């Protein structure tokens, strides 16, 4: 029998059986499900990360707003929980109330970022930290400690300390 005369047996068809096709389809379905669930998790983590970055950018902008106001102030007054920065006719008050860092001027109050607690201290010319500033001058430096909520409801607050040297 030569090779040219060879033909498959009539009972043996070429191709895949139905069972092989069903197994391949089931494997592909499992792989697609895993891929889409992983993609969903990546997307949710991306959204959480973007929200966290946005929060930090707002917090940094609020801190820079206060620091810039303090550096250019003609007069600073305040106690341990609130500071008033005066420059000419302008007067801005910074305080933490109702769970937010709030900045107020003559036109109203704006909530900047979520915050839980704020402690201010003023450095006088005698190198002593005071909890209030009632003098008609600018202190040597201002130190503020801020607590902001954690990323999750049950996480502890994050604490920051920043000093602003004024003279």
ABEGO torsion letter per residue (X at the ends): XBAAABBBBAABBBEBBAAAAAAAAAAAAAAAAAAAAAAAAAAAAAAAAAAAAAAAAAAAAAAAAAAAAAAABABBBEBAABBBBBBEABBBBBBBBGGBBBBBBAAEBBBABBBABBBBBBBBAAGBBBABBABABBBABBBBBBBBBBABAABBBBBBBBBBBAX
